[in-house]
Amino acid sequence: MIGRIIFFTFSRYYYMLNKVLIVYTGGTIGMVQDENGSLHPFALDRIYDAVPQLRACSYDIDSCQLDNIIDSSNMTPDFWVSIAEIIEREYDNYDGFVVLHGTDTMAYTAAALSFMFKNLAKPVVLTGSQLPLGMLRSDGRENIICALEIASGRLAQVSEVCIFFESHLYRGNRATKVSAENFDAFESYNFPSLAKAGINITFKEHLLLPRPTEPLQVRKHFDTRVAVLKLFPGITEAVVQSVLRTPGLQGVVIETYGSGNAPTERWFLDALAEAIGRGVIVFNITQCKAGSVKMKQYAASCDMDRLGVVGGADITIEAGVVKMMYLLGCYPDNKEHVRERLCVPLRGEMMA
């Protein structure tokens, strides 16, 4: 566990109400400006000063924060484990959970939590904001209120990790950040949103993952010996080899062109073959925001398929990187099982 956990209780009733736990990790939503104009996180109790409407909710709200709240640019798998352990420990005490998180790495954390929680039967909703709550035009107030409504379980039975942002509820491992300036900062290009918030919050219940009947399992091991290699015209052999020959490398995600295409030069294919021969798993994900890798559709991907590169279908780069780290952590001595599990959906993160 990273840091000491601090709890704040804002409950008004202790009977017949659903209960939601807010987990505050840091991020813009809880920022204040210093004398130099830089943003720094502040304590969780200040959020309730900024969103007094929370006291009128028709469900109980408790809150906790890590002692060392962070800018999400400093997010690591250790923090993912800390968040998961809070939810695991409090799982039977609450109907749902809201994780307040910085937007920069929110999609990575949402994907990580989705993989860690097997048989999740309650909503875990990540949200944040583009403007700090202390600012007049902050988008954080509406994001928090809607996320809490969804997490309370009163509107629909959500049994997965989600991101709520600017009126849309997305499957967490399908979303990606697309804007550093607009309030609609997230998008899910290859899978529809799960709900839309207007006058009412309207759910597409046929898209929600089914509620499991087995008990929750939490797996907390990630292998970070993973790299990302983004292809571009003119990429050199030296650049490719500097990635593929990283000491201790266990897996590499290649961001390819279009439907999974890559150069067919002999030096490139030889570099892949040499890495795969050393036991490095190569995962093919398209650079395109929408669409899917289709191995063997074009000649430019046939050679990679022959070499044993794993196709990533329509998975996002965030979910792909995290899935690689998660599976390598789960099955450190069985690379073939990792390869098999990479190309099948575990938590709805890719098409079957």
C-alpha positions as CSV (number, residue, x, y, z in Angstrom):
1,M,0.0,0.0,0.0
2,I,1.3,3.4,-0.9
3,G,0.9,5.9,1.9
4,R,-1.5,6.2,4.7
5,I,-5.3,6.1,3.9
6,I,-7.3,9.0,5.3
7,F,-11.1,8.7,5.6
8,F,-13.6,11.5,5.7
9,T,-17.3,10.6,6.5
10,F,-20.1,12.8,5.2
11,S,-22.9,10.4,5.8
12,R,-26.2,11.7,7.1
13,Y,-28.2,8.5,7.6
14,Y,-27.1,5.0,8.4
15,Y,-30.1,3.0,7.3
16,M,-31.9,2.1,4.0
17,L,-29.6,4.1,1.8
18,N,-27.1,3.0,-0.7
19,K,-23.5,3.9,0.1
20,V,-20.7,5.2,-2.2
21,L,-17.0,5.5,-1.4
22,I,-15.0,8.2,-3.1
23,V,-11.3,7.4,-3.5
24,Y,-9.3,10.6,-4.2
25,T,-5.9,10.1,-5.9
26,G,-5.1,13.7,-7.0
27,G,-5.4,15.3,-10.3
28,T,-6.7,18.6,-11.7
29,I,-10.1,18.1,-10.1
30,G,-8.6,18.8,-6.7
31,M,-6.0,21.4,-7.6
32,V,-5.2,24.9,-6.3
33,Q,-2.8,27.4,-7.7
34,D,0.3,28.5,-5.8
35,E,1.8,32.0,-5.9
36,N,3.6,31.1,-9.1
37,G,0.5,29.9,-10.9
38,S,1.4,26.3,-10.8
39,L,-1.3,23.7,-9.8
40,H,-0.8,21.4,-6.8
41,P,-3.3,18.9,-5.2
42,F,-5.2,19.9,-2.0
43,A,-6.9,17.8,0.7
44,L,-10.1,16.0,-0.1
45,D,-12.3,17.9,2.4
46,R,-11.9,21.0,0.2
47,I,-13.8,19.3,-2.6
48,Y,-16.9,19.3,-0.4
49,D,-16.6,23.0,0.0
50,A,-16.5,23.3,-3.8
51,V,-19.4,20.9,-4.4
52,P,-21.9,21.6,-1.6
53,Q,-24.6,19.8,-3.6
54,L,-23.0,16.5,-2.5
55,R,-24.6,17.0,0.9
56,A,-28.0,16.7,-0.7
57,C,-27.5,13.3,-2.3
58,S,-30.0,10.6,-1.5
59,Y,-27.3,8.1,-0.6
60,D,-24.5,8.0,1.9
61,I,-21.1,9.2,0.8
62,D,-17.8,8.3,2.5
63,S,-14.4,9.4,1.2
64,C,-10.8,8.5,1.5
65,Q,-7.5,9.6,0.0
66,L,-4.0,8.4,-0.2
67,D,-1.7,10.3,2.1
68,N,0.6,11.1,-0.9
69,I,-1.9,12.2,-3.5
70,I,-0.3,12.8,-6.9
71,D,-0.5,14.4,-10.2
72,S,-1.6,11.6,-12.5
73,S,1.6,12.0,-14.6
74,N,3.3,10.2,-11.7
75,M,0.9,7.3,-11.8
76,T,2.5,3.8,-11.5
77,P,1.3,0.2,-11.1
78,D,2.0,0.5,-7.4
79,F,-0.7,3.2,-7.2
80,W,-3.1,1.0,-9.2
81,V,-2.6,-1.7,-6.6
82,S,-3.2,0.8,-3.8
83,I,-6.5,1.9,-5.3
84,A,-7.5,-1.7,-5.9
85,E,-6.7,-2.6,-2.3
86,I,-8.9,0.1,-1.0
87,I,-11.8,-1.1,-3.1
88,E,-11.1,-4.7,-2.2
89,R,-11.1,-4.0,1.5
90,E,-14.3,-1.9,1.4
91,Y,-16.0,-3.9,-1.3
92,D,-18.7,-5.4,1.0
93,N,-19.4,-2.1,2.7
94,Y,-20.4,0.0,-0.3
95,D,-22.7,-0.3,-3.3
96,G,-20.2,1.5,-5.6
97,F,-17.0,3.4,-5.9
98,V,-15.9,6.7,-7.5
99,V,-12.2,7.3,-8.1
100,L,-11.2,10.9,-8.6
101,H,-8.2,10.9,-10.9
102,G,-6.1,13.1,-13.1
103,T,-7.1,12.9,-16.8
104,D,-3.6,12.3,-18.3
105,T,-3.4,8.7,-17.2
106,M,-7.0,8.0,-16.3
107,A,-7.5,5.6,-19.2
108,Y,-4.5,3.6,-18.1
109,T,-5.8,3.3,-14.5
110,A,-9.3,2.4,-15.7
111,A,-7.9,-0.4,-17.8
112,A,-5.6,-1.6,-15.0
113,L,-8.5,-1.8,-12.5
114,S,-10.7,-3.5,-15.0
115,F,-8.2,-6.3,-15.5
116,M,-7.4,-6.5,-11.7
117,F,-11.0,-7.0,-10.7
118,K,-12.3,-10.4,-11.9
119,N,-16.0,-11.0,-11.2
120,L,-16.6,-7.3,-10.3
121,A,-20.3,-7.0,-9.5
122,K,-20.4,-3.3,-8.5
123,P,-19.7,0.0,-10.3
124,V,-16.2,1.6,-10.2
125,V,-16.4,4.9,-11.9
126,L,-13.4,7.1,-12.6
127,T,-13.8,10.8,-13.2
128,G,-11.9,14.1,-13.0
129,S,-12.0,17.5,-14.6
130,Q,-10.2,19.7,-17.1
131,L,-10.5,22.7,-14.7
132,P,-9.9,22.7,-11.0
133,L,-13.0,22.7,-8.8
134,G,-11.9,26.0,-7.3
135,M,-12.5,27.7,-10.7
136,L,-15.9,29.1,-11.5
137,R,-16.3,27.3,-14.8
138,S,-15.0,23.9,-13.6
139,D,-16.4,20.9,-15.2
140,G,-15.6,18.8,-12.2
141,R,-18.9,19.5,-10.3
142,E,-21.1,17.9,-12.8
143,N,-18.7,15.0,-13.4
144,I,-18.5,14.2,-9.7
145,I,-22.3,14.4,-9.2
146,C,-23.1,12.2,-12.2
147,A,-20.4,9.7,-11.3
148,L,-21.8,9.3,-7.8
149,E,-25.3,8.9,-9.2
150,I,-24.1,6.0,-11.4
151,A,-21.9,4.5,-8.7
152,S,-24.8,4.5,-6.2
153,G,-26.5,1.7,-8.2
154,R,-29.9,3.3,-8.0
155,L,-30.2,3.9,-11.8
156,A,-28.8,0.7,-13.4
157,Q,-26.8,-2.3,-12.5
158,V,-23.3,-1.4,-13.6
159,S,-20.8,-4.2,-12.9
160,E,-17.6,-2.9,-14.5
161,V,-14.9,-0.2,-14.3
162,C,-16.0,2.9,-16.2
163,I,-15.0,6.5,-17.0
164,F,-17.6,9.2,-16.7
165,F,-16.7,12.5,-18.4
166,E,-18.7,15.3,-19.9
167,S,-22.1,13.6,-20.0
168,H,-20.8,10.2,-21.2
169,L,-20.2,6.9,-19.4
170,Y,-17.5,4.9,-21.1
171,R,-16.2,1.4,-20.5
172,G,-13.0,2.1,-18.8
173,N,-10.7,-0.1,-20.9
174,R,-12.2,1.3,-24.1
175,A,-11.7,5.0,-23.5
176,T,-8.8,7.2,-24.4
177,K,-8.0,10.9,-23.8
178,V,-8.4,12.9,-26.9
179,S,-8.2,16.6,-25.9
180,A,-6.1,18.6,-23.5
181,E,-8.4,21.6,-23.8
182,N,-12.1,20.6,-24.3
183,F,-14.4,19.4,-21.6
184,D,-15.3,16.4,-23.7
185,A,-11.8,15.1,-23.2
186,F,-12.5,11.4,-23.6
187,E,-13.8,9.2,-26.5
188,S,-14.4,5.5,-27.1
189,Y,-14.0,5.1,-30.8
190,N,-14.5,1.4,-31.1
191,F,-17.2,0.8,-28.6
192,P,-20.4,2.9,-27.9
193,S,-20.8,4.8,-24.6
194,L,-22.6,3.0,-21.9
195,A,-24.8,5.9,-20.8
196,K,-25.6,9.5,-21.7
197,A,-26.3,12.1,-19.0
198,G,-28.9,14.8,-20.0
199,I,-32.0,15.6,-18.1
200,N,-31.9,11.9,-17.2
201,I,-29.0,9.5,-17.3
202,T,-30.0,7.0,-20.0
203,F,-28.2,3.7,-20.0
204,K,-27.7,1.3,-22.9
205,E,-28.2,-1.7,-20.7
206,H,-27.6,-4.2,-23.4
207,L,-24.0,-3.0,-23.7
208,L,-23.2,-3.4,-20.0
209,L,-21.1,-6.4,-18.9
210,P,-23.3,-9.1,-17.2
211,R,-23.3,-9.2,-13.5
212,P,-21.1,-12.1,-12.3
213,T,-22.2,-14.6,-9.7
214,E,-18.7,-15.7,-8.6
215,P,-16.9,-13.9,-5.8
216,L,-14.6,-11.0,-6.6
217,Q,-11.0,-11.8,-7.3
218,V,-8.2,-9.2,-7.3
219,R,-4.9,-9.8,-9.0
220,K,-2.3,-7.3,-8.2
221,H,0.9,-8.2,-10.1
222,F,2.2,-6.2,-13.1
223,D,5.4,-6.8,-15.0
224,T,6.6,-3.4,-16.2
225,R,9.3,-4.8,-18.5
226,V,7.3,-3.6,-21.5
227,A,8.0,-1.1,-24.2
228,V,6.0,0.7,-26.9
229,L,7.4,1.1,-30.4
230,K,5.6,3.5,-32.6
231,L,6.3,3.2,-36.3
232,F,6.8,6.2,-38.6
233,P,8.1,6.6,-42.1
234,G,11.9,6.8,-42.0
235,I,12.3,4.9,-38.7
236,T,15.8,3.5,-38.6
237,E,17.1,0.1,-37.6
238,A,19.0,1.7,-34.8
239,V,15.8,3.1,-33.2
240,V,14.0,-0.2,-33.6
241,Q,16.9,-2.2,-32.1
242,S,17.3,0.2,-29.2
243,V,13.7,-0.7,-28.2
244,L,13.7,-4.4,-29.0
245,R,17.1,-5.0,-27.3
246,T,16.2,-3.3,-24.1
247,P,17.7,-5.4,-21.3
248,G,15.2,-7.6,-19.6
249,L,12.4,-6.7,-22.1
250,Q,9.5,-9.2,-21.9
251,G,6.9,-7.6,-24.2
252,V,6.6,-4.8,-26.8
253,V,3.5,-3.1,-28.2
254,I,4.0,-2.0,-31.8
255,E,1.8,0.8,-33.0
256,T,1.5,0.0,-36.6
257,Y,-0.2,1.7,-39.6
258,G,-3.8,1.2,-40.6
259,S,-5.1,-2.3,-40.1
260,G,-1.9,-3.5,-38.6
261,N,0.7,-2.9,-41.3
262,A,4.4,-2.4,-40.9
263,P,7.5,-2.1,-43.1
264,T,8.5,-5.3,-45.0
265,E,12.3,-4.5,-45.1
266,R,14.4,-7.4,-44.2
267,W,16.2,-5.6,-41.4
268,F,12.9,-4.9,-39.7
269,L,11.5,-8.4,-39.9
270,D,14.9,-9.8,-38.8
271,A,14.8,-7.5,-35.7
272,L,11.3,-8.8,-34.8
273,A,12.3,-12.4,-35.4
274,E,15.3,-12.0,-33.2
275,A,13.3,-10.5,-30.4
276,I,10.6,-13.1,-30.6
277,G,13.2,-15.8,-30.6
278,R,14.5,-14.4,-27.3
279,G,11.0,-14.8,-25.8
280,V,9.8,-11.2,-26.2
281,I,6.0,-11.0,-26.9
282,V,5.1,-8.6,-29.7
283,F,1.6,-7.1,-29.7
284,N,0.3,-5.4,-32.8
285,I,-2.0,-2.4,-32.2
286,T,-3.0,0.2,-34.8
287,Q,-2.1,3.8,-34.5
288,C,-5.6,4.7,-35.8
289,K,-8.1,5.9,-33.2
290,A,-10.8,3.8,-34.8
291,G,-10.7,0.5,-36.5
292,S,-9.0,-2.8,-35.9
293,V,-5.8,-4.7,-36.6
294,K,-6.5,-7.4,-39.2
295,M,-3.5,-9.7,-39.5
296,K,-2.9,-11.1,-43.0
297,Q,-5.4,-8.7,-44.7
298,Y,-2.5,-7.0,-46.5
299,A,0.9,-8.2,-47.4
300,A,2.5,-5.7,-45.1
301,S,1.2,-7.7,-42.1
302,C,1.5,-11.2,-43.4
303,D,5.2,-11.5,-42.5
304,M,4.5,-10.3,-38.9
305,D,1.8,-12.9,-38.6
306,R,4.2,-15.6,-39.8
307,L,6.8,-14.5,-37.2
308,G,4.4,-14.9,-34.4
309,V,3.3,-11.3,-33.7
310,V,0.0,-11.2,-31.8
311,G,-2.8,-9.2,-33.3
312,G,-4.5,-6.7,-31.0
313,A,-7.9,-6.3,-32.8
314,D,-9.5,-3.0,-31.8
315,I,-7.9,-2.6,-28.4
316,T,-6.7,0.9,-27.4
317,I,-3.0,1.6,-26.8
318,E,-3.7,2.3,-23.1
319,A,-5.5,-1.0,-22.6
320,G,-3.0,-2.9,-24.7
321,V,0.0,-1.7,-22.7
322,V,-1.7,-2.4,-19.4
323,K,-3.0,-5.8,-20.5
324,M,0.5,-6.9,-21.5
325,M,1.8,-5.9,-18.1
326,Y,-1.1,-7.6,-16.3
327,L,-0.8,-10.9,-18.2
328,L,3.0,-11.0,-17.8
329,G,2.5,-10.4,-14.1
330,C,-0.2,-13.1,-13.8
331,Y,1.7,-15.8,-15.8
332,P,5.4,-15.0,-15.5
333,D,6.4,-18.6,-16.4
334,N,4.0,-19.2,-19.3
335,K,4.6,-16.9,-22.3
336,E,2.4,-19.0,-24.5
337,H,-0.5,-18.5,-22.2
338,V,0.2,-14.7,-22.2
339,R,0.1,-14.8,-26.0
340,E,-3.2,-16.7,-26.0
341,R,-4.9,-14.4,-23.5
342,L,-3.7,-11.2,-25.2
343,C,-5.8,-11.8,-28.3
344,V,-9.1,-12.6,-26.5
345,P,-11.3,-10.2,-24.5
346,L,-10.9,-10.5,-20.7
347,R,-13.2,-7.6,-19.6
348,G,-14.8,-6.3,-22.8
349,E,-11.6,-4.4,-23.8
350,M,-11.6,-5.7,-27.4
351,M,-13.9,-7.4,-29.8
352,A,-14.0,-11.2,-29.7
